[in-house]
Amino acid sequence: MPHISVKMLAGRSDAEKKRLSEALTLAVINTLGASEKSVSVSVDDIDPEEWTEKIYKTEIMGHPQSLIKKPGYQPF
């Protein structure tokens, strides 16, 4: 039962989010052999001014053991 949680800067359309969800679902199906009905995807829009505090510090720097791909930027 894979669940994918995406956090990204606010401003993308619902259509873009739907396409992203579909692409991520296909990647999970093809990579893990999961069934389509077992995959769920959520998207949280984050204001740019809040990204560093809410996401970078807490989820990226705060959980290095679960970070599989590191970002190529440092906001400070």
C-alpha positions, 0 to 999 in steps of 0.5 A: 500500500504505497502512499506518496506525499508530495510537497511543492511550492504553491502555484501549480494547476490541478491538471499538473498535479493530476499528471504528476500523480498519474506519473508517480503511480505508474512509476510505483506500479512499474518499479514495485509491482504494486497494483494501481488501486493500492497506490495513493498520492497526496500533494501539499502546496507550500508557500515559498516563504515557508519552504525553508522552515516547514520543509527544508529544515524539518523534512530534509535536514531533519530526517537524513536517514530517510532522504533517498535523493538530496536536493541540489540547493541550500536555502541558507 
